[in-house]
Amino acid sequence: MGYYQIEIDNESIPKTAFVLPFGQYEFLRMPFGLSNAPREFQRIMNEKLSDLNFVKVFVDDILIYSKTPETHLKHVDIVLSRLSEEGISINYEKSSFMKKRSNI
């Protein structure tokens, strides 16, 4: 996941402008480094997943907890389906599944 998946509101786009020798550019998606980016990303993730009582989100870390491995597989499927429906992708190389403990 990442900030670049979040579209910037049209009226906020000009506020992201920067100038280089060969032109002016504006971000259309939220770049890492904007002062309110972590808060906004957290708000969006909470909005998308807060109804799932087996999920905790901290910015771009999603913790899915379950009592049994079978239930956990169902929970993971629900979360991945929800993210896909919302157009949010995850980096599977940076992801861990079926862990008994987390450092979050």
C-alpha positions in Angstrom: 0.0 0.0 0.0 1.0 3.6 0.0 0.1 7.2 -0.2 0.3 7.3 -4.0 -2.9 5.3 -4.2 -4.8 8.2 -2.7 -6.1 10.8 -5.1 -5.6 14.5 -4.1 -8.7 16.7 -4.0 -8.8 18.9 -7.1 -8.7 22.2 -5.1 -5.6 20.9 -3.2 -3.6 19.9 -6.3 -2.1 23.4 -6.9 -0.8 23.4 -3.3 1.5 20.5 -4.3 3.1 22.4 -7.2 6.9 22.5 -7.6 9.1 24.0 -10.3 12.0 22.5 -12.1 14.1 24.0 -14.9 11.9 22.3 -17.5 8.5 23.0 -16.1 6.0 23.2 -13.2 4.5 20.0 -11.8 1.7 19.1 -9.5 0.9 15.9 -7.7 -2.4 14.2 -8.6 -1.9 11.6 -5.9 -0.8 12.0 -2.3 3.0 12.0 -2.1 5.0 10.8 0.9 6.1 13.9 2.9 3.0 16.1 3.0 2.4 17.1 6.6 -1.1 15.7 6.7 -0.5 12.6 4.6 -0.2 10.1 7.4 -3.3 11.4 9.1 -5.3 11.4 5.9 -4.1 7.9 4.9 -5.0 6.6 8.4 -8.5 8.2 8.1 -9.1 6.6 4.7 -7.9 3.2 5.9 -10.1 3.4 9.0 -13.0 4.4 6.8 -12.5 1.3 4.6 -11.9 -1.3 7.3 -13.3 0.0 10.6 -16.4 -2.2 10.4 -14.3 -5.3 10.6 -13.9 -6.2 14.3 -10.8 -8.4 13.6 -8.7 -5.7 12.0 -6.5 -3.0 13.4 -4.9 -0.4 11.1 -1.9 1.8 11.8 -1.2 3.9 8.7 -0.2 1.3 6.2 0.1 -1.6 8.5 -2.9 -3.9 8.8 -3.2 -6.4 11.6 -5.7 -9.2 11.2 -6.3 -11.3 14.2 -8.3 -14.5 14.6 -8.8 -17.4 17.0 -8.2 -20.2 14.6 -6.1 -20.7 11.4 -9.3 -21.4 9.4 -11.0 -18.3 10.6 -7.8 -16.3 9.9 -7.8 -17.4 6.3 -11.4 -16.2 6.0 -10.5 -12.9 7.6 -7.6 -12.4 5.3 -9.8 -13.1 2.3 -12.4 -10.5 3.5 -9.7 -7.9 4.0 -8.0 -8.5 0.7 -11.3 -8.5 -1.1 -12.3 -5.2 0.6 -9.0 -3.6 -0.3 -9.4 -4.8 -3.9 -12.9 -3.4 -4.1 -11.7 -0.1 -2.9 -8.8 0.0 -5.4 -6.2 -0.3 -2.8 -3.3 -2.7 -3.6 -0.8 -4.2 -1.2 2.8 -5.2 -1.6 2.8 -8.9 -1.0 6.6 -9.0 -0.7 6.4 -6.7 2.3 3.4 -8.6 3.8 3.4 -11.4 6.4 0.6 -13.9 6.8 -0.3 -16.5 9.5 2.0 -15.1 12.1 1.4 -15.8 15.8 3.0 -12.5 16.9 3.5 -9.1 15.5 5.9 -6.2 16.2 3.2 -3.6 15.5 
